[in-house]
Amino acid sequence: MHREVRKRPAVEPTSALFSRDGADPSPQKRPGSIISGSTLVLLRALSAVPWMISLFTSRGSIAEEYGISVGDANIVVGIGIGFEGVWMLMLLVLCWLVWRGGDRARMLVLFGATLSILSTAVTYFAAGAQLAVKTTLLTLALDILILLALSSRDARTWSRGKRRDRRRRRRAAAAALRS
């Protein structure tokens, strides 16, 4: 009854990383990495709310710092909050798709988290931006945890297996319609 888990070697050839998974292509049980990754994506989407509140409350200081009128600052802040709202909705949709087993959604989340980490690093090192606990450090930590959770071998195997299952069902339905 007890299944022995084979550990991954510390160093393995690149060809082994890109080869087809030898394990069960579509395990029925959702792996913990997908559960935790989806939860982290949900938390990442919800972490946009403090950022939007922080941006909204700093309208006056934005106007003073950049020497623009309060009306122009309100427009700039509105655009920023709008973009962040769209980003939050997109993350919520991707969270749902990752939960359902979407491999492309998982890859998009990994790509987005990577871009977010890189943009935080660039703004910190090049522009000297402050890292605030309420906003930047929270989203940075969540992005790093998302990368760790969704890049695991279990998450990859399960997501790819789900995609193959959907493809097989579509082909079977199309064949049934033709006959």
Disulfide bonds with the S-S distance in Angstrom:
none
